[in-house]
Amino acid sequence: MIVKPLGDRVVIKNVESEETTKGGIILTGAAKEKPQMAEVIAVGPGGNVDGKEITMHVEKGQKVIYSKYAGTEVKLNGEELIIVRQSDILAVVE
C-alpha cells in the first residue's frame, strides 16, 4: 500500500532511539522517551488549506524533529507511521 497525505499533512516514521545512556546504562522499554526525530516518508501537496495558502517545506527522505504529542499514529504494512501537519514539524536535521 502507498500512503498519499492530503493538504498540509506529512507521513513520518520514527527513527529508533538509543537504548543506552552516555554513561552506559541500558534503558528498559518503559524508561525510554518517545522519540521526536523521524524520517519523512511522504509529503502532501500543500495548496489552499483552511483558507490559507500552504507551501510545503519538507521533502521525502529528510530527518525532522516534531512536536512530542503531535499527529495520528497508524500501522500500515507492519510499520508504525505518524501523520502530522507540517506545522507540527519543528526543524529539519541536516
C-alpha positions in Angstrom: 0.0 0.0 0.0 1.1 3.6 -0.7 0.2 6.4 1.6 -0.5 9.8 -0.1 -1.1 12.5 2.5 -3.6 15.3 1.7 -3.2 19.0 2.1 -0.5 20.1 4.6 -0.1 16.6 6.0 3.3 14.7 6.2 3.8 11.0 6.9 6.8 10.3 9.1 8.4 7.2 10.6 10.2 7.4 14.0 14.0 6.9 14.0 15.0 4.4 16.6 16.2 5.9 19.8 19.3 4.9 21.6 18.9 2.1 24.2 21.9 3.1 26.4 22.7 6.4 28.1 26.1 8.2 27.6 27.2 6.6 30.9 26.5 3.1 29.5 23.2 2.4 31.4 20.8 0.2 29.4 17.3 1.6 29.3 14.2 -0.7 29.5 11.3 -0.1 27.2 9.4 1.7 30.0 12.2 4.1 30.7 12.7 5.2 27.1 11.1 8.5 26.0 9.0 8.6 22.9 11.5 9.7 20.1 10.9 13.1 18.5 13.1 12.5 15.5 11.6 10.9 12.4 12.2 10.4 8.7 9.8 11.9 6.2 8.1 9.1 4.2 5.6 11.1 2.1 4.5 14.8 1.8 1.1 16.2 0.9 0.7 18.7 -2.0 0.1 21.8 0.2 -2.1 24.3 -1.5 -5.2 26.1 0.0 -5.8 24.6 3.5 -8.4 26.2 5.8 -8.4 29.4 3.6 -4.6 29.8 3.7 -2.1 29.1 1.0 0.4 26.4 2.3 3.8 25.8 0.7 5.4 22.5 1.8 9.0 23.0 3.1 9.9 19.3 3.8 10.8 16.6 1.4 10.7 12.8 1.4 13.8 11.3 3.0 14.6 14.3 5.3 15.1 13.8 9.0 12.9 16.0 11.1 12.1 16.9 14.7 8.4 17.1 15.5 6.2 18.1 18.5 6.1 15.5 21.2 2.5 14.6 21.1 1.6 15.6 17.6 -0.1 13.5 14.9 -2.1 10.4 14.4 -0.3 7.0 14.7 -1.2 4.4 12.1 0.1 0.9 11.4 0.4 0.1 7.8 2.2 -2.9 6.2 3.6 -3.8 9.6 5.2 -0.3 10.0 4.2 2.3 12.6 3.7 5.6 10.9 2.6 9.0 12.1 0.6 11.5 10.1 1.3 15.1 11.2 0.6 18.6 9.9 3.6 20.4 8.5 3.2 23.0 11.3 3.9 20.2 13.9 7.4 19.7 12.4 9.8 21.9 14.4 13.0 21.5 12.5 14.9 19.7 9.7 18.0 17.9 10.8 20.9 18.0 8.3 
